[in-house]
């Protein structure tokens, strides 16, 4: 009587399929994606391609939340990857600096830009409440 019952239990315990996810391929795919993003991220930081002037003075490093206005050779204004019309630059900067504690801005201007365009960006920043304006340059080449 005891032997008959063990046959039924043995079939019930070992007859089902295993429903587990194999984690090894999932981890491999995630590592490949991580490597791709690590390689691609620095390439997207550059933004607008301009020819910065060279300066021997060393700059200070700033945090990630810095505001950078780029002035192209043709006098266009860019913030990150979006073009800002000259008449909207002051209002855009006012909106950004309205609730900021650190009111500093970085201006990246092409070395061939018309001087008045840089002054226009600096003036818009001052009206928006910026207290510190820094100009970004590239260091001289070694050698």
PEZIQUI-V596426 format. One record per residue. RES is the residue in three letters. PHI is phi as a letter, one per 30 degrees, with the letter a starting at -180 (999 if undefined). PSI is psi in whole degrees, -180 to 180 (NA if undefined). BURIAL is I if it has 9 or more other ideal C-beta (glycine too) atoms within 8 Angstrom, else O. Layout:
res={RES:RES}
phi={PHI:PHI}
psi={PSI:PSI}
burial={BURIAL:BURIAL}
This chain:
res={UNK:UNK:UNK:UNK:UNK:UNK:UNK:UNK:UNK:UNK:UNK:UNK:UNK:UNK:UNK:UNK:UNK:UNK:UNK:UNK:UNK:UNK:UNK:UNK:UNK:UNK:UNK:UNK:UNK:UNK:UNK:UNK:UNK:UNK:UNK:UNK:UNK:UNK:UNK:UNK:UNK:UNK:UNK:UNK:UNK:UNK:UNK:UNK:UNK:UNK:UNK:UNK:UNK:UNK:UNK:UNK:UNK:UNK:UNK:UNK:UNK:UNK:UNK:UNK:UNK:UNK:UNK:UNK:UNK:UNK:UNK:UNK:UNK:UNK:UNK:UNK:UNK:UNK:UNK:UNK:UNK:UNK:UNK:UNK:UNK:UNK:UNK:UNK:UNK:UNK:UNK:UNK:UNK:UNK:UNK:UNK:UNK:UNK:UNK:UNK:UNK:UNK:UNK:UNK:UNK:UNK:UNK:UNK:UNK:UNK:UNK:UNK:UNK:UNK:UNK:UNK:UNK:UNK:UNK:UNK:UNK:UNK:UNK:UNK:UNK:UNK:UNK:UNK:UNK:UNK:UNK:UNK:UNK:UNK:UNK:UNK:UNK:UNK:UNK:UNK:UNK:UNK:UNK}
phi={999:d:d:d:d:d:d:d:d:d:d:d:d:c:d:d:d:d:c:c:d:d:d:d:d:d:d:d:d:d:d:d:d:d:d:d:d:d:d:d:d:d:d:d:d:e:i:d:d:b:c:d:d:c:b:d:d:d:c:c:d:b:d:d:c:d:c:b:c:c:c:d:d:d:i:d:c:b:b:h:c:c:d:c:d:e:d:c:d:d:d:d:d:e:d:d:c:e:c:d:d:d:c:b:b:c:c:c:b:d:d:c:d:d:e:d:d:d:d:d:d:d:d:d:d:d:d:d:j:d:c:b:c:b:c:c:b:c:d:d:d:d:j}
psi={-38:-30:-34:-37:-32:-29:-41:-41:-37:-39:-36:-36:-35:5:-15:162:155:126:62:148:133:113:-23:-51:-33:-43:-39:-45:-43:-39:-39:-43:-41:-44:-41:-46:-34:-34:-38:-28:-48:-26:-28:-7:-34:-40:-130:134:112:165:98:146:160:137:139:-18:139:137:172:150:146:172:176:-18:27:152:125:124:125:131:116:173:-30:1:13:148:135:143:121:-113:21:138:135:125:146:-38:-19:-6:-45:-44:-39:-44:-38:-43:-37:-44:1:-43:15:142:-47:112:73:151:151:130:123:110:138:145:-16:11:152:132:-36:-31:-38:-42:-38:-42:-42:-41:-44:-38:-43:-43:-32:-6:10:134:-18:122:128:142:131:134:176:146:156:152:139:142:NA}
burial={O:O:O:O:O:O:O:O:O:O:O:O:O:O:O:O:O:O:O:O:O:O:O:O:O:I:O:O:O:O:O:O:O:O:O:O:O:O:O:O:O:O:O:O:O:O:I:I:O:I:O:I:O:I:O:O:O:O:O:O:O:O:O:O:O:O:I:I:I:I:I:I:O:O:I:O:I:I:I:O:O:O:O:I:O:O:O:O:I:I:O:I:I:I:O:I:I:O:O:O:O:O:I:I:I:I:I:I:I:I:O:O:I:O:O:O:I:I:O:I:I:I:O:I:I:I:I:I:I:I:O:O:I:I:O:I:I:O:O:O:O:O:O}
